[in-house]
Amino acid sequence: MPQPARLVVLVSGSGSNLQALLDAAADPAYGARVVAGGGARAGIAGLDRAAAAGVPTFVDPVRAYPTREEWDAALTGHVAEHKPDLVISAGFLKLVGAAFLGAFGDRYINTHNSLLPAFPGMHGPRDALTYGVRVTGATLFFVDAGVDTGPIIAQVAVPVLPDDTEETLTERIKEAERRQLVESVGRLVREGWTITGRKVSIP
């Protein structure tokens, strides 16, 4: 049986997506295991989840480095130490730089709470409600140098209900997002992928 793919997961908050990956990876058939969790600040619940599962963690606060480029280089080095096959931004709210994308650009994935290219940025559900769309959702994509602009791996639609608030819509998107992340990461590591321009192909 082949060795499971190595996942490094970057988090900024509660770590629910990280937990979903840890749970999925408990099944050997999933084909991957989480080998490290990283964050940009200490004391966050996501890193506690990783530590509780016996997964090594690291923290790279931006303010600990004189420049953003030095932070990016340090983060790149810490991730590289774990020899990842995929790096996953699971709610990691920091934009990486040229060094990181140079090292991991074709295997760094992020999830966003809208159907891109609609409503990029920090407030996808709020923007969807303000605009009045009837359907929104979640997008999984390979990260590039833009903001939520990379090649799309998968998307899942979530209806906007008449009585939705930002909180209720956000929660339903998170549930769909989590399922999509776990399913898509499993497919990527088991089947492989190619990126041609903006098109991502999984055999």
Secondary structure, DSSP 4 states (H G I P E B T S, - for coil): -PPPEEEEEEESSS-HHHHHHHHHHTSGGG-EEEEEEEESSSS-HHHHHHHHTT--EEE--GGGSSSHHHHHHHHHHHHHTT--SEEEEES--S---HHHHHHHTTSEEEEESS-TTSS-SS-HHHHHHHHT-SEEEEEEEE--SSSS-SPEEEEEEEEPPTT--HHHHHHHHHHHHHHHHHHHHHHHHHH--EEETTEEE--
